[in-house]
Structures are given as C-alpha cells and as structure tokens.
Amino acid sequence: MRRPPTTPLPSAMLTDVGLSRQRSINQDAALVLDLPSGGLYAVADGMGGHAAGELASNLALDQLSSNFLGGKGSSPERLAEAVQAANLAVLRSAVGEYVGMGTTLITLLVERSVALIAHVGDSRAYLLRGGDLHRLTEDHSWVAEQVRLGHLTESEARTHQWRSVVSNALGGEERVRLELYGFTLQAGDRLLLCSDGLSGVVDEADLHAMLSAGWPPTHTTRQLINAANEQGGPDNITAIVVDIEAVSGMPVYRLPSRREDGPMYVDLLLSSRRGNSPVTYVALVLVYFTLMGLVLYPQHRSLIASVGLGLLAALLIGSLIRTRLQLRDGSLLPDLPIYSAKLQLPGEDAPPDTERRASVPPPSSAGKN
C-alpha cells in the first residue's frame, strides 16, 4: 500500500494475529501512504466473522486511499468523503455470507504542519508531545459510554464482557457517523494509531513508556505488539507509529474542531464545513446591507462601499488571526485524557499504579527498515 514518497515521514506499521488467535485470520488492516506534504495513515479492525472482517477492513482502506487521492476540494472535505466512500463500499458488499460485516476506522492525515483525524469505532489515536501522552479519540462503544458516565472505571472496561461491542462502525448504515478534527503539529511529536487489540490490553502507562523510550518507529511497533501478546494477545493487534521531525507551512483551509457531542453524520458535517460557519453568516449580512445601502443611498455610495468593505476586511482578518493564534498555542488539541509520567525524586515514595512507568527492556536493535 506504499507509494514512492517525495518527503517521507519516519514511520512504521506492524500487524499481528495475536497470541490467542494463531490459527485465525487477521481481520485488522493498515495503510501507510506517503504524500508529497506528509502522509495518510489508517487502521481498520474488521468484524462480522473471519472472512467478512478481513474483507471489510481491506476494502475500507482501499476505498479510503483511492477516493482521497482522487477527491477534490480541501483536505478535510476530501477525507470525510473518502470515509463515506469506504462506508458505502463495505455496506454494499455485505451480502450473502458477508451480511452484517463492518469495520472500525481510525485515519490520520499529516499535511505540512497540521494533522487531521477521522474516527469511526474503537480503534485509537495517541499523540506523544513534550513527555505527555494525549489520547486523541474516544471509543464509540458501549463500555466507553459507561466510563464517560462514571458507571465503569477504565480498568473495569478493559475486562468487561461487552468491551468489544462498538456503537459505530463502517457498513452500519448509508450515512457514516464520524468524528473529524484537526490540530497543529510540533517538531518532535510522535503519533500512534492502533486497533483495540493493543489499546484494550496494554495500559496507557506502558504505551507512554514504549513511545517515549527513544526507539525508532520500526522497533517501537515491534515492542508494542510484543507487549500486547505478553498480555495474552486476545485479539488481532495493529500499530502505526509516525514521527514528526520538522514542520513547515500552514494549510489554506480552516481546521475542523472536535465536537463534544461525538460523531456526526457525514452530510451534516460537510454542510457545516461548506459555508455554515458564524463568520460566513456575518460576512453575508455585511454584504447584504452594503448592497442595500448602495441602492437606497446612491449619493453616499463611496462612503457606504468603504465602510462595508472595511468591516468585511476586519471580520476576515480577525477570523484569520484568531485561527492562527489557536494553531500556535495548540488549543485545537482535544480535551481528552493525558498520561504524564511523574519523575520520582530521591527519597520519595513510589508513585501509584495509575502514574507508573512501565519497565521496558532495552532494544536489541535500533535499525530502520
């Protein structure tokens, strides 16, 4: 699934059937697609029986990549439309022995100095920045909702009998429900995409330790897979690690912000992107009243036109400055759980389990493929 890169980002992908499923088909699939200004990365976790799950995940990623590359418009719209195309491909293939199949999808688009996340299901994205591990997505699942409501703890959710029951997936209905948002990147950032075969069994303290150990992406993905298998490997395991070494340039499009009310139907999401922002409404009102003033008071047309154009320019410049400030201070990062390792000073008691660092053996090899 790779194309010859122009400026490839250091990255690695690894997938494993899982220790407990050695005789099963791997229903996970992964995409690593190098692009001139970054890359497109995705993980899909299929469901609906062995053959159906494998078909769903691979079909989704094939449609995602081809539709994104062939799409038109800004990157957020192209990404949303590509996810919808993947959804329809899975839905329309769910016939005969494949009835009921579906797949999760977590997608990362890196473009210059920004990242876009498109998310459906319970596969996850993480960001390691400045020593902190940010969880970038919330699971679309029953147990995740119970955790948000305070009815279950994170540890209880990991072992709950319904932990694999997702509330949202590709192939479930004609219009996909997805979360789509963007944030700025910083040099030194490390991103992880993974299926729940990793995030569901390896806690965030251990993820943090392995991601921050200083290993190259290839060795890091191997250690992540090994950690999941050491916990029994109850499910297929997939991990993609992407390193951001440098950033340059900003996109010309407006970054979508994360909605607090969860996934949104794709057509509503796209319509909100295409002209329904408050700034657009205010700009249209200014244009309307300026034109009306020119018609009603032609003797003052110069003054009216100057005032109208001045207010419109001030509105657009103010909106641009506000967006740039948001991008610069990183406020577009989602307000989701953060794992921060606390340094233990000499003589202090050991930190509690919720803040511990994992004991990770040193790598035997630090080479890159």
N, C-alpha and C positions, 0 to 999 in steps of 0.2 A: 504493500500500500504506500510505499515511499515514492516520491518524485525527486529528480535531481535538484538539490537546493541551490539558491543563489547565495543566501547568507544563513546557513543552518544554525539553529539554536542547539546547544548541547542538550540532548535528550536521550531517553532510553525507554523502551517498552518491554514488559515481560508478562506472560500469562501462563498459568499452571492449572492443571485439572483439579488439584487439591489432594492432599494425602488420603483422605477418606473416600475419594472418588476415582481411584486409579484405573478402574475398568469402565469409566463413564466417558461420555463425550464432553468436551469443554464447550459450554454454552456462552462463555464470555468471548468478546471480540474487542480488538483495539485498533485505533487508527493513529498513525503518525504521518502527517503530510506537511513537508517543508514548503513554505511560501516565500516569495521574494522579500516580504517585510516581516516575516515571523513564521507562524506555523498554525496548523489546525490539528487538534488532538482530541480524541474521543475514546470513551469506554462504554460498551453496551453489555448488559447482562441479560441474556435471553431466558425466557420461561415458556412453559406450556408443553413439557415433555422434551426428551433429549434432542431428537431430530428437529422438532419445532423451535426450541430455544436457540439452537445453533443457527438455523436458517434466519430467525428473526434478528438476531444480533448482527450477523454478517450482512444481511440485506439492508438493515438500517444504516450501517456505516457506509456501504457502497452508495446508497442514495444520498446520504448526507454530504459526502465528499463531491460527488458529481454535480449535485444541484447547487452546492455552494460555489464551486468553480465556474459553473455556467450561469449563475444568477446575475441579476442587475440591481442597481441601487446601492445604498450604503451597506456596510458590513453587518450592522445589527439586523436590518431587514433581510438581507441575504441569508444570514444564519437562521433566523426564525423560519423563513420559507423553506430552507433546506431541512430543518427538523420536521416541518409539516409534511414535506415530500417523503421523508423517511417513515413518518407515521402512516401515511396512506399506503405506501408500499407494503408495510407489514400487515396492515388491516386487510388489504385486497388479496394478500397471499394466504390468509388464514382460512383456507377451505379444505375440505376433506379431512385427512389425518392431521392437518395443521390448525384446525379450528381451535380458537382460544389462545393461540400463541401471542406473545408480546415481548417487549424488551425495555429495560431501563436505558437511559442515555445521559451521559454527562459529557459536555463538549467545552473545550477551551480554544478560543481563537486569540492568538497573540499577534498584534499588529502594531508595529513601531513601539510606542511606549505605553500601550494600553492592552488590557485583556478583556475579552467578552466571555461570559459563562452562559451556556444554555443547558438547562437541567430538567430532566423528567425521571422520576423514580427515586431509588435509594442508593445509586452509585454516588460517590462523593468527590469533591474537590477541596484541596487544602492549599494554603499559602504559608511558607516559612519566610518570615521577614524580621530582621533585627532580633533574632533569638526567640521570637514568638511564633507559635503555630496557630494560624487562623483557620477555623472551619468556614468554608465559603458557601456551603449548601446545607439546607435542612432536608432530611429524608421525607419523601412523600409516602409515608407508611402509617399504619395504624399505631404501632408502638411509638413512633416518633411523635405522633399527636398526643399520646398519653403522657410522654415525657414533658412536652410543652405545657400540658395542663397540670402537671405536678402529680399525676396518678402513678407514674413509674419513675424510677431512677435510671440513670444511664446504664448502671451495672445490671439492673433487672431487665432492661430492654435487650441487653446482649444475649440473654438466655431465655427470653420469653418464647413460648411455643408459636406465637404469631409474628415473630420478628421478620420473617421473610415475606409477609403479606404486604404488597405495595398498594397504595391507593391511587396511583397514577402511573401510566406506562404508555409507550408507543403501541399502537394497534388496538387500543381500547375503544376508541370512537373516532368519528370522521375528523373532528377538530381536536388537535392535540392541545393539552394544557401544559404550559411550560413556564419556567422562570428564566428571564433573560435580563442580565445586567452587566455593567462594565465597571472597571476601576483602573487606575493608573498603576504602572509597574515601576519598580525601582531596581537599579543595578544591585545584584546580589540576591534577588528574590529567587526562591525555588518553589515550583508548583507540583502538586501531586494530584493525579486523577486515579481513582481506584474503584473497583467493584466492592460489594459488601462482603465478599469473601476475605478481604483484607480489613476494612474498617469495622466489620462486625465482630471480629475476633481479636484484633490487636488494638490495645487501648491507645489513647492519644499521647500519653507519656512516652510509650515505646515508639510511636510514629515520629514524635518530636526528636527523640534521641537518634534514631537512624537517619532522619532527614538532615539533621544538623551535625552529623559526625564528620563531615568534610569529604565524604566519598564521592567519586564521580557518579553520574546518573546510572551507568550500567551496573556498577557494584551495588548501588543503593537499591535498585529494583530487585536484585537478587536477594539482598538481605531482608527486604520487605516480604517477599514471597516465602523465604525460609521461616520468618517469624510467624506467619500465618499457619504454615504447616506444622511448626512446633506446637501450636495451639490445637492441633488435630486436623487442620485443613479440611473443615467440614463442607466447604463449598469451593467452586472454581474461584481462582484468585487472579486478578489482573491489576497491574500498576504501571503508570506512565509518570516519569519524572522529567521536568523541564527546568533548565537553569537559565536565568536572565542575566547575562554578563554585562550588558550595556543597554541603554535606552536612548532613543533619539526621535524627535519629531512627534507631533500630535496629530490625531485624525481630524478631518474636517467635519465629521458628523458628531451629533450630540450623543454622549454616552447614556444608555438607559440606566436608571437607578433601580435598585431592588425594591420590590413591593412587599410590604409587611403582611399582606393578606394571602400570600402564597401564589401558586401557579395560576396563570391567566390563559383563557382561550386565545389561540394564536391570531385569529382575525381581529379580536378586540385589542390585542397587544399591538398589532401592526397599524390599526387605525389610530391608536394613541400616539404612535410614532410619526404618522404622516399628517401632521398639521393640527392636532388637537391639544397642543400644549398651551398653558396660560399666556405665554409670550406671543404665540401666534394669534390668539384671540384679541389681545390688546393691540397688536400691530394692525389687525384688520379693522378694529374700531377706529384707530387713528387715521388710517387711510380713508375710511368711510366719511368721517367728519371733515377731513381735509377737502375731499372732493365736494361734499355738500357745501362747505364754505366757499369754495371757488365758484360754484354755481349760483349761490344766493347772494354773494357779495363780490361780484367781479371787479369792483373798483378797488378792492383790497387784496387782489389775488396774489400779489408779490409777498405781502406780509403773511397771508394765510399759508401760502406754499412754504415759505421759510420756516414758520413756526411748526407746521406739520412735519416737514422733513427733518427739522431739528429734533423734535420729540421722538420720531421714529428712529433716528440715528442713535439718540441717547438710550432708547429702550434696547436696541440691538447690541450696542457697546456694553451696556450694563449687564445684559444677559451673558455676553461673551466673557466679561471679566469675572462674573460670579462662577461660571463654569470652570474657568482657568484656575481660580482660587481653590475650588473644590478638588480639582485634579491635582494641584500642587500639594495640598495638605493631606491628601489621601482619605478625605472624608467620604468618598464613594465606596470604601470597603464596607461590606455588610456588617451589621451589628449582631454577630453570631459568636458562639463560644471561642475563647482563645486559651491555648495552653501555653503558659510561660514558665520555663524552668527557673527555679529559685536557687541561687548559689548558696551552698552551706558553708558558713564561716567556721574556722577552727573553734571547737568548744561548744558549738550549737548542737541541739538535738537534731536527729534526722527528721527531714520533712515528712508530712503524712503521705499516704499512698497516692492521694489524688494529685500530689505535686511532685512525685518522684521521677527521677530519670532512670531509664532502663539501662541495664548493664549489657553493653553490646560489644562483642569480641572485635578485635582489630581486623581489618580486611587482609586477606591473604594476597590479594592482587588489586591494584589501583588502575589497571589499564582500561582504555576505552575502545569500544568496537569501531 
